[in-house]
Amino acid sequence: MATDYDAPRKSEEDQSEESIEELKARRHDKNSGKVDEDETEAAESFELPGADLSNEELAIEVKPKQEDEFTCMSCFLVHHRSQLADSKKMICFDCA
């Protein structure tokens, strides 16, 4: 590593003063970014695993598999026939 001997040197006091000032500035920056958030309001938006979703309705229409589509036997996704890599094993290009 190259050292610049012409650069002015700082004493230990100067370095410690700068670091204290930097720490104070950082502390104020962290506190200014805090937002008061209601914990109960935030908790209501979380969905827990195993929650009862029996009264929910789907927002999309589910269509049956078309004649020009196949189900990959590796990833079990429905793809168009153009994605068929192996017709005997019924595997798509992504899984092949």
C-alpha positions, 0 to 999 in steps of 0.5 A, a space after each residue: 500500500 502506498 503512503 503519501 508522506 506529503 499529506 498533513 498528519 492528524 494527531 490522535 486528539 484530532 482523530 478522536 474528536 472527529 470520530 466522536 462528532 461522527 458518532 453523534 451525527 450518526 445517532 441523530 440520523 438514526 433517530 430521525 428515521 424512526 416512524 411511530 407505528 401502531 403495533 396492533 395495526 401492523 399485526 392485523 396485516 400479517 397472515 398466519 400459516 393455517 389461517 381459516 380462508 374459507 370465506 375468501 374468494 379467488 380473484 382469478 378464473 381457473 381454466 382447465 388444461 387446454 389441448 395444446 398444453 401438457 403437465 410436466 412430470 418433474 415440476 408439475 406445471 402446465 406448459 404449452 406444447 412448444 416447451 416439451 423437451 422429452 415427449 416420453 417422460 413429459 418433461 419441460 425444457 426448464 426441467 430437462 
